[in-house]
């Protein structure tokens, strides 16, 4: 669309003002719809500007100090949700404002890498499994996997972290309950 180019606006206004052409005729030379050059000329005569006026945008509802508090709290507690950050900082605005400020600071909500913590009991099960299956013919074993369904909120854990810091220990979620299908190694197997 040629009529969005500022140089086209300048040429059309110059032709209309100094070239003694009508605004519509001057715009037609550059393929601009008829009513658009007339609006440009009216704005130029009223404001003296060729380009569009600077727009104000939405007002910020958080102060720079509050923005810094959001970022500091998210760095201190990266697993807090936007709702938790809002409560922790006492912010009265919407949580979307917090999310925007964190994005501007380079912190986005991402899926956390999960590290499963194994207990001493799990280590014993693994050792027992290995010792009891040393002589097994592993080429005759099929491993299967089970799916777990839950009505609880077991979705992915979100963390506010910078890009490229996925495996930084500060941003890794430590899962305390190890999901076992069977007590030995967490796998189910059967011989063929």
Number of C-alpha atoms within 10 A of each C-alpha: 6 11 16 11 10 13 13 18 23 17 15 28 25 16 18 20 15 8 11 10 15 17 23 19 18 24 26 14 10 14 13 20 13 14 11 14 24 20 13 21 24 13 16 16 13 9 10 10 13 18 15 11 9 6 6 6 6 6 6 8 12 16 9 11 8 16 19 15 17 24 23 14 16 22 18 11 16 21 22 18 18 20 14 15 22 21 12 14 14 11 19 10 11 12 17 12 17 21 22 14 20 23 16 12 14 13 20 18 19 17 17 21 19 15 14 13 12 12 11 9 10 17 13 14 16 16 14 13 14 14 10 10 11 9 8 11 9 10 8 9 12 11 9 9 10 10 5 7 7 7 5 6 7 8 8 11 16 18 25 25 24 17 10 7 13 17 13 10 11 15 23 19 18 13 12 11 10 13 11 13 14 11 15 17 17 16 13 15 12 9 11 7
